[in-house]
Structures are given as C-alpha cells and as structure tokens.
C-alpha cells in the first residue's frame, strides 16, 4: 500500500513538474530546463517509491545510509544552484551598469 508521505510526495512532484512545463509552454523557460527538472523529479519519485534504491546508492558511494546519500546530493544541487544564481546575478549587475552608462552618454549628447 502507498503511504501518505508517498502520495504527498507524488502530488508535489506533479505540481512542481506542471509549473515548469507550463513555463516552457508559455515560452518563459527552455526545453533543457524541463528535461533537467524532469530528471530531478523522476529521481525523487523513484527514491520515494523505492526507498531501498538510496541504500544501494549509499553503498556505492561508501556512505552509511541511503538518506545520507540523498542529503549529500541535495546539498550538492543546492550549492550548484546558488553558484548559478550568483553568476547570473553578477552578469545582470554588469549588464545594468553597462546600460546605465550608455543611457547617461546618450542623455549627455542630447543636452549638448
């Protein structure tokens, strides 16, 4: 029988996946993002449905428990995501600075 936690997990997975699919449909996200998130949600779904799979992964990695392996990968994904966000933010700041300078130069040329 499927437990309540598994049902909640699958409902959340479906909700989260539908959000990214909707963004792709609207043109607000790329197919690559949909594929990446689909893989992540699929892995989470398999781990929720078959908890023993994380134990096998833990043994392969030399970690004590499957939960420890899952937490390890979650932390890696979070740090990678933070890195990507930081990089994008830095790039946006540079772009804004460049545009501001260009607009200031155009405004000063108009005044002359």
ROPA-118907 format. One record per residue: residue in three letters; x, y, z of N, C-alpha, C in turn; residue number from 1. Coordinates in steps of 0.05 Angstrom, whole numbers, plus 32768, in hexadecimal, padded with zeros to 4 digits. Atoms other than C-alpha are relative to their C-alpha. Example, Ala and Ser with C-alpha at 12.3 -4.5 7.8 and 13.67 -1.06 7.14 Angstrom:
BEGIN
rest, n.px, n.py, n.pz, ca.px, ca.py, ca.pz, c.px, c.py, c.pz, nr
Ala, 8012, 7FE8, 8000, 80F6, 7FA6, 809C, 8012, 8018, 8000, 1
Ser, 7FF0, 7FE8, 7FFF, 8111, 7FEB, 808F, 7FF1, 8016, 800E, 2
REM end
This chain:
BEGIN
rest, n.px, n.py, n.pz, ca.px, ca.py, ca.pz, c.px, c.py, c.pz, nr
Unk, 8011, 7FE8, 8000, 8000, 8000, 8000, 8012, 8019, 8000, 1
Unk, 7FF1, 7FE7, 8002, 8017, 8046, 7FF1, 7FFA, 8011, 8018, 2
Unk, 8003, 7FF0, 7FE7, 8023, 8071, 802F, 7FF8, 801C, 7FF9, 3
Unk, 8008, 7FE4, 8003, 800A, 80B8, 8039, 8017, 8011, 7FF7, 4
Unk, 7FE8, 7FF0, 8008, 8051, 80D3, 8033, 8006, 7FFD, 7FE2, 5
Unk, 7FFB, 8005, 801C, 8059, 80B3, 7FEF, 7FEB, 800F, 7FEF, 6
Unk, 8015, 7FF2, 800F, 8016, 80CF, 7FD7, 8006, 801E, 8000, 7
Unk, 7FFA, 7FE3, 7FFF, 8029, 8115, 7FEF, 8018, 8006, 7FEF, 8
Unk, 7FE8, 7FFC, 8010, 806D, 810E, 7FCE, 7FF9, 8000, 7FE2, 9
Unk, 8007, 8001, 801D, 804F, 80FA, 7F8B, 7FEE, 8017, 7FF8, 10
Unk, 8010, 7FE9, 8007, 801B, 8131, 7F8E, 8011, 8019, 7FFD, 11
Unk, 7FEE, 7FE9, 8002, 8052, 8164, 7F9B, 8011, 7FFE, 7FE6, 12
Unk, 7FF0, 8004, 8018, 807D, 8146, 7F63, 7FEF, 8008, 7FE7, 13
Unk, 8011, 7FF9, 8017, 8042, 814B, 7F33, 7FFB, 801E, 7FFE, 14
Unk, 8004, 7FE3, 7FFF, 8034, 8193, 7F49, 8019, 800F, 7FF6, 15
Unk, 7FE7, 7FF3, 8007, 807D, 81A8, 7F43, 8007, 7FFC, 7FE2, 16
Unk, 7FFA, 8006, 801C, 8086, 8186, 7F00, 7FED, 800F, 7FED, 17
Unk, 8013, 7FF1, 8010, 8046, 81A5, 7EE5, 8006, 801D, 7FFD, 18
Unk, 7FF9, 7FE4, 8001, 805F, 81EA, 7EF7, 8016, 8005, 7FEB, 19
Unk, 7FEA, 7FFC, 8014, 809F, 81E3, 7ECE, 7FF6, 7FFA, 7FE4, 20
Unk, 800B, 8007, 801A, 8079, 81C2, 7E95, 7FEF, 8018, 7FF6, 21
Unk, 8010, 7FE9, 8007, 8049, 81FD, 7E95, 8011, 8018, 7FF7, 22
Unk, 7FED, 7FEB, 8007, 8083, 822E, 7E94, 800C, 7FFB, 7FE4, 23
Unk, 7FF5, 8006, 801B, 80A0, 820A, 7E57, 7FEB, 8005, 7FEB, 24
Unk, 8015, 7FFB, 8014, 805D, 820C, 7E34, 7FFB, 801E, 7FFB, 25
Unk, 8004, 7FE3, 8004, 8058, 8257, 7E40, 8019, 800D, 7FF4, 26
Unk, 7FE8, 7FF5, 800B, 809F, 8260, 7E26, 8012, 800E, 8015, 27
Unk, 7FF1, 7FF3, 7FEB, 80BA, 8277, 7E6A, 8017, 7FEF, 800A, 28
Unk, 7FEB, 8012, 7FF8, 80E8, 823B, 7E72, 8008, 7FEF, 7FE7, 29
Unk, 7FF7, 8010, 8016, 8111, 820F, 7E44, 7FFA, 7FE2, 8004, 30
Unk, 8005, 801D, 7FFF, 8107, 81C5, 7E34, 8016, 7FF3, 8011, 31
Unk, 7FEA, 800B, 7FF0, 814B, 81B8, 7E54, 7FFA, 8001, 801E, 32
Unk, 8008, 7FFE, 7FE4, 812F, 81D1, 7E96, 7FEB, 7FEB, 8007, 33
Unk, 8015, 8015, 7FFC, 80F3, 81A3, 7E8F, 800D, 7FE5, 8003, 34
Unk, 7FF3, 801A, 7FFF, 8120, 8168, 7E82, 8010, 7FFD, 801A, 35
Unk, 7FF0, 8001, 7FE7, 814E, 8179, 7EBD, 7FEE, 7FFB, 8018, 36
Unk, 8012, 8003, 7FEA, 8114, 8181, 7EED, 7FF1, 7FE5, 7FFF, 37
Unk, 800D, 801B, 8002, 80F2, 8142, 7ED2, 8011, 7FEA, 800B, 38
Unk, 7FED, 8014, 7FF6, 8130, 811A, 7EE1, 8001, 8001, 801F, 39
Unk, 7FFF, 7FFC, 7FE2, 8134, 8137, 7F28, 7FE7, 7FF5, 800D, 40
Unk, 8019, 8009, 7FF4, 80EB, 812A, 7F36, 7FFC, 7FE2, 7FFD, 41
Unk, 8002, 801D, 8004, 80EF, 80E4, 7F19, 8011, 7FF1, 8014, 42
Unk, 7FEE, 800C, 7FEC, 812A, 80D3, 7F46, 7FF3, 8002, 801C, 43
Unk, 800D, 7FFD, 7FE7, 8104, 80EF, 7F82, 7FE8, 7FED, 8002, 44
Unk, 8017, 8012, 8001, 80C6, 80C7, 7F6E, 8008, 7FE3, 8004, 45
Unk, 7FF6, 801C, 7FFD, 80EE, 8086, 7F68, 8009, 7FFC, 801C, 46
Unk, 7FF6, 8002, 7FE5, 810F, 8093, 7FAB, 7FE9, 7FFE, 8014, 47
Unk, 8017, 8001, 7FEE, 80CB, 809F, 7FCB, 7FF1, 7FE6, 7FFE, 48
Unk, 800F, 8019, 8004, 80AB, 8062, 7FAC, 8010, 7FE8, 8009, 49
Unk, 7FEF, 8017, 7FFA, 80E6, 8033, 7FB6, 8017, 800A, 8012, 50
Unk, 7FEB, 7FF5, 7FEF, 810E, 804C, 7FF3, 801A, 7FF0, 8000, 51
Unk, 7FE8, 8010, 8001, 813E, 8012, 7FEC, 8015, 8008, 7FEC, 52
Unk, 7FEE, 7FF7, 8015, 815C, 8032, 7FAE, 8015, 8013, 800B, 53
Unk, 7FED, 7FED, 7FF4, 817C, 8068, 7FD9, 8015, 7FF1, 8011, 54
Unk, 7FED, 8011, 7FF1, 819C, 8031, 8004, 8015, 7FF5, 7FED, 55
Unk, 7FED, 800B, 8014, 81BC, 8013, 7FC6, 8013, 8016, 7FF7, 56
Unk, 7FF0, 7FE9, 8007, 81D5, 8058, 7FB2, 8014, 8006, 8017, 57
Unk, 7FEF, 7FFB, 7FE8, 81F1, 8061, 7FF9, 8017, 7FEC, 8001, 58
Unk, 7FEB, 8015, 8000, 8217, 801F, 7FF5, 8014, 8006, 7FEA, 59
Unk, 7FEE, 7FFA, 8016, 8233, 8033, 7FB1, 8012, 8017, 8006, 60
Unk, 7FF0, 7FE9, 7FF9, 824B, 8075, 7FCD, 8010, 7FFD, 801A, 61
Unk, 7FF2, 8004, 7FE7, 8264, 8058, 800E, 7FF4, 8010, 8017, 62
Unk, 800E, 7FF2, 7FEB, 8231, 807D, 8038, 7FEF, 7FED, 8010, 63
Unk, 800E, 8013, 7FEE, 820E, 805D, 8074, 7FE3, 7FFA, 7FF8, 64
Unk, 801D, 8004, 8005, 81C4, 8068, 8063, 7FF8, 800D, 7FE5, 65
Unk, 800A, 7FF5, 8018, 819C, 8077, 8025, 7FF7, 801D, 8004, 66
Unk, 8009, 7FE5, 7FFA, 817F, 80B5, 8046, 8018, 8013, 7FFF, 67
Unk, 7FE8, 7FEF, 8000, 81C6, 80D0, 8050, 8009, 8006, 7FE3, 68
Unk, 7FF9, 7FFC, 801C, 81D4, 80C6, 8006, 7FED, 8014, 7FF3, 69
Unk, 8013, 7FED, 800B, 8194, 80EA, 7FF3, 8005, 801C, 800A, 70
Unk, 7FFA, 7FE5, 7FF5, 81A4, 8124, 8021, 8019, 800B, 7FF4, 71
Unk, 7FE7, 7FF8, 800C, 81EB, 8127, 8005, 7FFA, 800B, 7FE4, 72
Unk, 8006, 7FF7, 801B, 81D0, 812D, 7FBD, 7FEF, 8019, 8001, 73
Unk, 8011, 7FE8, 7FFE, 819B, 815F, 7FD3, 8011, 8019, 8006, 74
Unk, 7FEE, 7FEA, 7FFA, 81D1, 818B, 7FF1, 8011, 8008, 7FE8, 75
Unk, 7FF1, 7FFA, 8018, 81FB, 8185, 7FB2, 7FEF, 8010, 7FEC, 76
Unk, 8012, 7FF3, 8012, 81C0, 819A, 7F88, 7FFA, 801D, 8009, 77
Unk, 8005, 7FE5, 7FF5, 81B1, 81D5, 7FB6, 8018, 8012, 7FFC, 78
Unk, 7FE8, 7FEF, 8003, 81F9, 81EE, 7FB5, 8004, 8007, 7FE2, 79
Unk, 7FFE, 7FFB, 801D, 81FB, 81E7, 7F69, 7FEC, 8016, 7FF7, 80
Unk, 8015, 7FEC, 8006, 81BA, 820E, 7F64, 8007, 801B, 800A, 81
Unk, 7FF8, 7FE6, 7FF5, 81D4, 8245, 7F91, 8016, 800C, 7FEF, 82
Unk, 7FEA, 7FF7, 8011, 8213, 8249, 7F66, 7FF4, 800C, 7FE6, 83
Unk, 800C, 7FF7, 8019, 81E9, 824F, 7F27, 7FF1, 801B, 8003, 84
Unk, 800F, 7FE8, 7FFA, 81BC, 8284, 7F46, 8013, 8018, 8004, 85
Unk, 7FEB, 7FEB, 7FFB, 81F9, 82AC, 7F5E, 800C, 8009, 7FE6, 86
Unk, 7FF4, 7FF9, 801A, 8218, 82A9, 7F19, 7FED, 8010, 7FEF, 87
Unk, 8014, 7FF2, 8010, 81D8, 82BF, 7EF7, 7FFC, 801C, 800B, 88
Unk, 8004, 7FE6, 7FF4, 81CF, 82F8, 7F29, 8017, 8012, 7FFB, 89
Unk, 7FE8, 7FF0, 8007, 8216, 8310, 7F1E, 7FFF, 8009, 7FE3, 90
Unk, 8003, 7FF9, 801C, 820A, 830F, 7ED3, 7FEB, 8016, 7FFC, 91
Unk, 8016, 7FEC, 8002, 81C9, 8336, 7EDB, 800A, 801B, 800A, 92
Unk, 7FF5, 7FE7, 7FF5, 81ED, 836A, 7F06, 8012, 800E, 7FEC, 93
Unk, 7FEE, 7FF5, 8015, 8222, 8373, 7ED0, 7FF0, 800B, 7FE9, 94
Unk, 8010, 7FF6, 8017, 81ED, 837A, 7E9A, 7FF1, 801A, 8008, 95
Unk, 800E, 7FE7, 7FF7, 81C6, 83AE, 7EC3, 8014, 8017, 8001, 96
Unk, 7FEC, 7FEA, 7FFF, 8206, 83D6, 7ECF, 8007, 8009, 7FE4, 97
Unk, 7FF9, 7FF9, 801C, 8217, 83D4, 7E84, 7FE9, 8010, 7FF4, 98
Unk, 8017, 7FF2, 800C, 81D0, 83E9, 7E70, 7FFD, 801C, 800D, 99
Unk, 8002, 7FE6, 7FF3, 81D0, 8421, 7EA4, 8014, 8013, 7FF5, 100
Unk, 7FEB, 7FEF, 800B, 8212, 843C, 7E89, 7FF8, 8009, 7FE4, 101
Unk, 8008, 7FF9, 801C, 81F8, 8439, 7E41, 7FEA, 8014, 8000, 102
Unk, 8016, 7FED, 7FFE, 81B8, 845D, 7E54, 8009, 801B, 8009, 103
Unk, 7FF5, 7FE7, 7FF6, 81DE, 8492, 7E7A, 800F, 800F, 7FEA, 104
Unk, 7FF1, 7FF4, 8016, 820B, 849E, 7E3E, 7FED, 800B, 7FEB, 105
Unk, 8014, 7FF6, 8014, 81CF, 84A4, 7E0F, 7FF1, 8018, 800A, 106
Unk, 800E, 7FE9, 7FF5, 81AC, 84D4, 7E3E, 8012, 8019, 8000, 107
Unk, 7FEE, 7FEA, 8001, 81EA, 84FF, 7E43, 8005, 800B, 7FE4, 108
Unk, 7FFD, 7FF7, 801C, 81F0, 8501, 7DF7, 7FE8, 8010, 7FF7, 109
Unk, 8018, 7FF2, 8007, 81A8, 8518, 7DF1, 8000, 801C, 800C, 110
Unk, 7FFF, 7FE6, 7FF2, 81B4, 8551, 7E22, 8013, 8014, 7FF2, 111
Unk, 7FEC, 7FEE, 800D, 81EF, 856C, 7DF9, 7FF7, 800B, 7FE7, 112
REM end
